[in-house]
Amino acid sequence: MVRAALVTATSLALTGAVIAHAYLLKHQFYPTVVYLTKSSPSMAVLYIQAFVLVFLLGKFMRKVFFGQLRAAEMEHLIERSWYAVTETCLAFTVFRDDFSPRFVGLFTLLLFIKCFHWLAEDRVDFMERSPNISWVFHFRVFSLMLLLGVLDFLFVNHACHSIITRGASVQLVFGFEYAILMTMVFTTFIKYTLHTVDLQSDNPWDNKAVYMLYTELFTGFIKVLLYMAFMTIMIKVHTFPLFAIRPMYLAMRQFKKAVTDAIMSRRAIRNMNTLYPDATPEDLLASDNVCIICREEMVTGAKKLPCNHIFHARYFMDTYYTIPVLDRTVSESRKYNVGPGMMPHFPPGLFPFWGPFPGAAPPAGAAGAPGATETPGATEAAQTQGAGELSSMPPPPPALSTMSEAELRELEQEGRRGLEARLQCLHNIHTLLDAAMLNIDQYLTTVATLIPPQSETSSAAGEASGSSPPSTTAEPEAVNGATGFSQPDSTTLGDSEDQGDGEEVGEDGEPNPSELRRRRLRKLETTPPPPDH
């Protein structure tokens, strides 16, 4: 707010200074105006002042017709404004011969009116998500749409009159742009009317989505026709309109989406009415009768799908055509028909780490029914086909109230045996873990006892290399003070001295691993066993 006030005050001061300077030089009104129009710095200051006035007018109209803008509306306005400014700059390059202050003013006015069309569209879309709509909201929206519609009609009429009297000019672009804005106002007004009628009714209006779909289809078709006509005329009379490529592509994509939605809606509604029955009161009582889409109780108009889901079809059939719970289309749900109380079959490969679940046992009467026998080849083929897919979850156990005393006792014994087996398995695992930890402790103790420290080994190696030939006396001295060491006998010592000349010592003064392993084995072989008590 402070920044806007500062910019406004600065622009007013600059404009007043420029006009005062020109009037002091010329002393008359007409020469002053001529001087201002011929001076480039003066025109730059006047352009800045004009943009500031347009900005202030926009803030005033925004306060009157919208009040406080929401964050989403401001974000959409800024995003669309960047594209509109880019397209305006491209239009300046196409009509560079007609570049004049009037041309710049008309494009600025067009961008100004476009902004209010975008805001009106977002505000009307907000009606469907707003719980409370006041009469001030209706007055603002209706007045704004009436004003925008009148302005669009006047500018289109002015452009047509200019083209008829003066020929093809830049007014062709303005007439086309305001015609597109008229279709936008028409679409917004239809949506506003549908939302208002829906809010006034006590029950949800089932046909509102259908009317909105056909409204978008009709207005999208009109936009595509206007863009095609504009492109054809511009290529013939002027040049290729590069600035119209992006909006024409968006209009065609929107029209294609509307056509696809209409076709899919009709197909889905036909399938729902012909393939899937209405939910009976018994079905509603047996399941939750609250619709997961609209959160209302289902009394009439509910459909029962093969996957046993029951909900209203009026909200999502015209736009989504999918089952919200399963995230599948209605036609795909027929492939996964399951019985009550069972989970639907998932497609193969959906959960690759799950093994096949055991299926439900066939009824007792099915085994003895005539004609129920199958050939071995058919049975193997059925098993092979079933192994590739993920079967359903196992059926729940039978009710305990229907079982006899013997069956209950057998079920209890089976559960007890399973519990004892699990406890025994856990006990075995605990024993194995204790044994593994004991072996690890013994290994660490042995390694710490047999491997000499780095400093003593280095000093012993240095003394041996400087005074006498290499011997194995340093090894017993280094290990003598260790816990659990037993002094070897003379035979072992003699063998060690005999092999001292062939001992290999590493670069760091320690024997290599093979030599250490040989010493440990010799020590274990010659150490006498402990006496028996």
N, C-alpha and C positions, 0 to 999 in steps of 0.2 A: 504493500500500500504506500509506504514512504517512497519507494523507488519510483512507482508510477507517478506520484505527485511531483517528485523531483524532475522526472523527464518531461512532464507536462509544463511545469514552470519554466524549464530551460528552453523548450521549444517556443513557448509564448514570448519569452524575452528575446530570442533570436529573431523571430518573425517581426516583432515590434521594432527591433533595431534596424532590420533590413528595410521595412516599409518607411520608417522615419528617415533613413539615409537617402532613399530614392526620392522621397517628397522634398527633402531639403535641397536636393540637386535640381529638380525639375520645377517645383513650386506649383504644379498643376496636376489634375487627376489623370488625364489621358496620357501625357508624356511620362508620368510616373508608372502607369501600367505597362506602357511600351518598354520602359527601361527594365522593369522587373522581369518581363517575358524574354528579353534579349540577354539578360545577365545570367550566366550559368550558376554562380554561387547563390544568387537570389532565388533561382528556381529550385536549387537543391534544398535550401532552407524551407521554401514553401511546400515542397514534396514531404519533407519530414513533418511539417505542421499538419498536412493533410492526413498522413498516416496516424499521427497522434489523435487527431479528431475522430478518425474511424475507429481507433482502439477504444476511445472513451465512449463512443456511441455503442460499440459492441458490449462493453461492460454494463452500460445502462440497460440495454435490451436484455442482456442475460439476467440482470437483477429483477427486471420486470416479469419476464416470461418463465424463468427457471428457478430463480432464487439461488440456492447454493448448489453448485454442481457436485455430483458424486465423483469419486476417484476414477471409476471405470469410464464415465463420460468424458472426463478431462483427458484420460489416456487415449481414448478413441479419437477425440478431436485433434490432439497433437499428432497422432500417427497419420490420420488422413490429411491433415494440413501439409505435412511434409511432401506427400505425393502430389497434392494439388499445386503446391508452389513449384515443384519440379516440372509438372506438365505445363504450367503457365510459362515458365522459362523456355520450354521447347516451343510453345506457341509463339512466343516473342521472336524466336529465330525463323519460324515459318513466315510470319507477317512482319518482317523487319522493315519492309517498305512503308507500311502503314503505322509505324511506331510514332506516337505522339502523346502529349499529356492526356488527351481524351481517351486514347487507346489504353493507356496505363490505368486511368480511372475506371474504365469499364471492366477491366480484368480484376481490379481490386474490389469493385462492387460485387462481381460474380463470386469471388472467393469469400467475401463477407456473407453473402446469402447462402452459399453452400454450407458454411459452418453451422448456421441455424437449422438447415435441413438435417444435418447429421445429429445435432443435439435433439431435435424433435423426434427423430426416429429412435434414438436411444431412450428417451424419456417415455415414449409410448410402449416400448418393449419392457420397460420397468414396471408397467401397470400389472402385468401378469404375476410378478413376484412380490408385489406390494400388498400387504393385508388391508391397509386403510387408504382409501382414495377420497380426498376431501373435495368440496366444490371449488375451492381455489385452484386445485390441480386441473379440474375439468375446464375451468374458465381460461386458465393460462394456455393449455394445450389447444383448445378450440380456437382461441383468438390468434395464436401463433400460426396454426395451420391455415386459417382464413387469410391472414396477412401474407404469408408466403405464397399461397395459391394465387392471390390477386397480383402480387408482384411478378410471379412467373408468367402469368397470362399477359400482363402488360408488356413485359420485355419480349415475349414471343411475338406479340402483335406488332411491336415496334420493329423487330428484326424482319418480319415478313414484309411490312410496308417499305422498309428501306431497301430490301432486295428487289422488290417489284419496281420501285421508282428509280433506283440508282444502279441496279445490277448486282452481280455477285461481289461481295466484299467481305470484310472481317465480320460483318453482322451475321453472316452465315454461321460462324462458330458460336456466337452468343445466342442466336436463336435455337441452335441445336442443344446447347448446354441447358438453357432454360426449359426446353421441352423435356429433357431427361429429368430435370428437377421437378417438373410438373407430375411426371409418373411417380416420382418418389413421394411427393405430397399425397397423391391419390392412394398409394399403398399404405402410407402411414395413417391416413384418415380411415381406410377400411379396417385396419388393425385396431385403431382406437374405438371404432364403432363395435367391433366384435368383442373387445375386452369389456366395454361398458355394458353391453347386453349380458355378457356372462356374469359380471359382478352384480347386476341387478337381480338375477335369478337365484332362487334358493338352492336349487340342485345344479350340479355341473352340467354345462352345455356340451352334449356329445358331438354335435356337428360343427363346433367352432374350429377345430383343427382342420376339418375338410374344407371349410370356406377359406381359411387362411392359406391352405395349400393351393387352391385354385386361384386365389388372388395373386400369389407370388408367381404362379405359372403364367397368368395373363399379363401382368406387368413385365415379367421377364421377356416374354415374346415381343411386347411393344418396344422395349429397350433394344433388343437385338435388331428389330426392323429399323429403328431410328439410327443406330450405329452403322448398319449396312448402307442405308441411304446417304448418310453423311460421308462415309468413306468414298462411295461412288461419285458423289457430286464434287467433293474436294479433289479427287484425282483428275476429274475431267476439267474443272475450271481453274484449279490452282496448282497444287502439288500434293505429294503424299503426306497425310497428316500423321506425323510420327507421334505427336502427343496424345493421340486417341487410341493407340495400340493397347495400352494397359487397361483402360476402362472398358474397351470393347471386349477384350479377353475375359475380364471379370464378369461382364454381363452375359457372355455366352456360357461361361462355366456355371453361373447361377441358374441360367435357363435350363441347361442340361441337367443340373441337380434337381430342379423342380419337376422336369419331365420324368426323371427316374423315380423320384419320390411318389409322383402320382401313379405311375405304373405299378410300383411295388405296393403301394397302399391298396389299390384296387385288387391286386392279386392276393394280398394277405387277407383282406376282408372277405374275399370270396372263399378262400380256403378255410377261414374261421367259421364261416356260416355253413359250409357244406361238409367239411371233414370232421369238425369237432363239435360235440353236442354241448348244449347248455348245462350248467351245473344245476343239479336238482337240490331241493332243500335238504335231502338226506346227506348229499355230498358236502354241503356247506356246514351242516351240523357235525359231520365226522371230522372236519378239518377246521383250521382257523379261518373264520369268515371275514377277516380284515384284509383288504387289498394292500399288497406291499408297495404299490405305486402311488395311489392317492390316499392311503391310510384311512379309508372309509369302509364301513361294513357293507359286505356284498349281499344284496337281496335279490336283485334281478340283473340280467345282462352280464353274468359271469360265465366264462368258458372253462371247460375242463380239458386240458391237453393230455396227450398220451403219457407224459412224464408225471401225471397226477398233480400238477400245479394248477391252482384255480385262482384267477384274479380277473379284474376288469381289463378289457381289451381296448377301451376307448382312447386311452391316453398315449399308448405307445404304438398302436397299430398304424397310425397315419404318418409316423415319422421314423420309427426305429425298426419295426418288423422283427424284433428279436425278443426272446424270453429273458427278462432281466436276471432271473435266478440262475439259469443255465448258460447264459450268454451264447445262445444258439438261435438260429432262425426258426420260425414255426415249422417250416418244411423239414428241417433237420431233426426236430424233436420226434418225428414219427419213426426215425431209425432206432431210437433208444426207448422203446416202449417196455416198461417194466411193470411188475405187479405191485400191489399196495404193500407198504412196509419194506420195500427193497430199494436199494440205491440204483440209479441209472447206470447202464454200461458205459464205461469211458472208452474213447477210441484207443486203438493199440498204440503203444509207445508214449502215452501221456505221462505215465509214471514208470520209467524203465527199471527202477530198482525194486519194485514191488513184485513179489511172486504171485502166482495165481491163487485166488482164494477158493476154498472148497465150496462147491455149489450146493444148493439145497437138494435134499433127497427127494426123489419122485414120490408121489402119493402111493399108498399101498394098493389102491384099486387099479392104478395104471399098469402095475406089473402083470396082473392077471387078466387084463382086458383083452378081448379077442382082437387080433390084428395088430397087436403092439409089438410083436417080435420083429427084430431087425436082422439083417445079414451082417456078418463080421466086417465086410468091406465098408458098409455104411456106417457101422459103429466106429471103425478106425478113422474114417474121413471126418466124422463129427468130432471125435476127440482131437484130431489134428487141427481142425478149424477152430475149436474152442481154445486150444493152447496158445494161439497167436493173439488172442484178445484177453483183456483183463476182465475176469468174471466178477459177478456181483459180490457184495459182502456176505459172509455166512449168515444164515437165518438165525433169529433169536431162539433161545431154548424154549421148549414148551412150558406152559403154565404149570407151576408146582401144585396148584389145587386140583389139577386133573390127573395127577400121578398117584399110584397106589403106594402102600407102605413099603412093599418090597422094592419098588422102583426108587423110592426116596432113599431107602437104606443103601441100595447099590450105588446111587448117585453120590451119597455121602462118603461111602468107602472109596469110590474112585477119586473124589476130590482129596480125601486124606492121603491116599497113596501118591497122588501127584504132588501134594505139598511136602510129604516126606522125601520124595525123590529130589525136589528142588533144594530142600535143606541139606541133604547129603551132598549134592553137587556143590553147593556153596561151601560146605565144610572141606571138601576135597580141594577146592580152589584155594581156600585159606591155608591149608597144609602145604600145598605146592609153593605158595608165595613165601611162607616162612622158610622152607628149605632153600629157595632161591636166594633169599636175603642172607642166610647163614653161609652159603657158598661164596657169595660176594664178599662178606666180611673176612672169611678165611683167605680168599685170594688177595684182598687188599693188604692184610697183615703180612702175608708171605712176600709180596712185592716190596713192601716197605722195609722188610728185614734183609732181603738179599741184595738190593740195589744200593751201592755205597753212595754217600753224598758227593756232590760235584767238587767241592773245595778239597777234601781229603784225597780224592782220586787224582786231581790235578797236581797237588803237591807231591804225592807219591811218585807220579810219573816223571816229574821234574827231577827229583832226587835220583831216581833210578837211571835216567839218561845222563846225568852229570857225573856220577861217581863210579858205578859198577855196571856190569851187564844186567839185562833185565831179568828179574826173578819174580816169583809169585808170593814173596813174603808180605807185600803190601796188602794183598787181598785178605789174608787171615786177620791182620791187624785191624783192617777197616771193619771187618765183620765181627770181631771178637767181642766188642762191647754191646752188640745188639741183643735184644731179648730173645730168648729161645735158641741161642747158638750153642752148639756142642762141639768141643775141640776134636778134630779128626785124629785118627791114629797115625802111626808112623808110616803105614803102607800108603795111606792116602796122601800124606805129605811127601813121601818119596815119589809117588806118581806125579804129583804136581810139580816137583822140582825137575823131574825128568822131562816134562813137557813144557817147562818154562821157556826154553830157547825157541820153541815154535809158536809161542803165543802171539796173537795178532792184537795190536792196540789201535784204537781209532784215533782220529785227529784230535779229539778233545780229551785224550788220556784215558778213556774207558775202554774195556774190552768190548769186542763186537758181540751182538746178541747170540750168535752160535756158541761162542766160548762160554758165556754166562750160562746158557742152557746145559752145556756139557758139565760144568761144575756143579750145578744144582742136582743133576741126575746122579753124579758120582757121590755127592754128599748123602743123598737119600738112600743109596745102595749100601754105603759103609756105616751109616749110623745104626748102633744096636737098638733093638726094640726096648721099650720101657719094661721094667720088671713087673711081674704080676703080683698083686697084693693078696 
